[in-house]
Structures are given as C-alpha cells and as structure tokens.
Amino acid sequence: MEVAVTGATGFVGGGLLPKLVDHGHAVTALIRRETPPVRRFSNRIVRWAELSDQALIDNLQNVDVVVHMAARVHQMHEQDEDVAASYWAVNVEQTVRLAKAAAKAGVKRLVFVSTAKVYGETTENGEQWTEESHPNPVGSYAETKLEAEKQLLELATQGVIEVVIIRPPLVYGKEAKGNLASLGKLIDLQLPLPFGCVTNRRSLVSLDNLVSLISICVSHPKAAGEVLNASDAEVVSLKEILRGIGRQRQRKVRLMPLPVCLLRMALCCIGKRSMGEKLLSNLEVSSQKASRLLNWEPVPGLFSDMSLREVKVNDD
C-alpha cells in the first residue's frame, strides 16, 4: 500500500516509518522540515502544510491510507497571544482540511493519532478509561484533539472517508523528551527523591507498542470507524517508573518517604502544580478493545521486569 504520514519527523513518526517499510508499504512523508531518517524511509517527501488545497489533493493521488500525527502540542511558557486559536488552526482546521483533500484524492482511510487526554487528566482509584468513558478534556490541546475527532467521525458517517482514531497516553522510548526524562537526569545526579510514599497507578505506552497498533490500523478491515485506546498492559506507579529508570541507567534510586499531601503542596509552592498532577495522580487506560478487535497484543514495556533497555520518556 501507499501510506502518507504527517508528523513523520516527530518522535512517533521516527518509529512508524521503518515499521511501515518493513511491512512492505511505500511511504510518503508529509512534513514541515526534513530530517535524515525521513529521507531514508520515504519514497516521497512533501511539505504539505504549504500546499494549496488542489496541490495537496494532487500529492495524495495514489495514496491508500493517511496516518495523521502532526499536531500543535503543549509548550512550556507559551507566549502566543491567542494560544487557543493556534491550537484550533493546527489541530482542527488542518486535520479536517487534510481529511477532505485525502477523500477527494481517493484515499480510502485516515488513521488519526489523538490522545487519551480527551478523557481528562486523572482517574479515580479503581477507575480505568475505556473508549466508552465520557470525554472531559482539559486545556486547548485536548479540547482541539477531541473536536478534530468529532469532525472526522462526522465525515466518516457521511461516507467521505474511513476513519480510525487512536488515543494513547504518555508515550515513552528512545530519543523522547518530557517530565519523566527530567527525572532520569535527577537520578543520574544521585539526589534523594521525595516520592517514597507515592503509590499511584499510571498507564503508559511504549513507542514500539503504539507503532505496532498504528501499523495494524493502516490495513485491518475491523479497524474502520473505530476509536481505540493504546496502552501497555502494565500499570505502574511513580516509584516503579523511577526504579525502572534507575535500573536501566545502573543507578541506585534513593526515595524519601515524604507524605503525598506535603509533596503536592511543595510542588504548588514552586509553581509545578501541573507537573505534580502528572507525576502523583492516577491515570489508567484500558486497551482491551484493540486487543479483542484487532488481535493486538502489547509487548512488555520498558518498566516491566523483562526490560533491559535504557529508559527515556516522552510527555504527550
């Protein structure tokens, strides 16, 4: 098949392109900037955001499937005077524009990589988000991702194009960045970390597992029209994540038993409330639907006892 990929130069794109090539697909990289891995694994490279609608349609001729991962993601210390409008323009308007152009070019399916943040930021004890959970997005990124989902599904119901939506939580793997990668740097410094009392439950997804699900959704007939969560089978606590990072870096993790309530207060006082929520709260996502429907089985992640690889983590 001919598969066009937006976000091909990003973290997930860097893992997806070689996977698609391994499966025998021809790849068109729809990009903003060119990097060596994209040149290596792509048959064609197109700067799609700069094209007119007709030129975009012309460049999607003979493409069978579009995987859309390009998005405006959360940026620290954003300076944009109208941040919400910027998120809407990229995450909603460009997504719908791409879908309509793909349909006019004869593309059969669009796989949209969304986010588990459409459900919210935290789960209650014992709660696990499924695809039937009520959306409760917080912030412009999650809100615009959910709106893009709605508009794509409306196009699908009209028979314009097949749509598959994938909702991953935090994605981790080599070359990734984010809050938990910063914790790895702290571990390297051998500083005592005040997380000894944290027993939260977090769902993550490895780059390998997410890429494998996307590649299945490119061609699996049962994926059409579906919304699918993507997560590792394991649910881990912050302590387990830290110990996993330390084990892979061959560093001893020193954990101090500071009560969680005091830890939250301390993080709020230094302006790190958002980081505290990500690190200390629960966020559980079930991917059983994808396993049941598509026979997709996530392999053990980097924080399981079976992993022996270096850990770096990406914040979605």
Secondary structure, DSSP 8 states (H G I E B T S, - for coil): -EEEEESTTSHHHHHHHHHHHHTT-EEEEE-SS--HHHHHH-SEEE-GGGS-HHHHHHHTTT--EEEE-------TT---TTHHHHHIIIIIIHHHHHHHHHHHHT--EEEEE--GGGG-S---TT--B-TTS-----SHHHHHHHHHHHHHHHHHHTTS-EEEEEE--EEE-TT--SHHHHHHHHHHTT--BS-TT----EEEEEHHHHHHHHHHHHH-GGGTT-EEE---S-EE-HHHHHHHHHHHTT----B----HHHHHHHHHHTT-HHHHHHHHS-B-B--HHHHHHH-------TTSTT--S---EE--
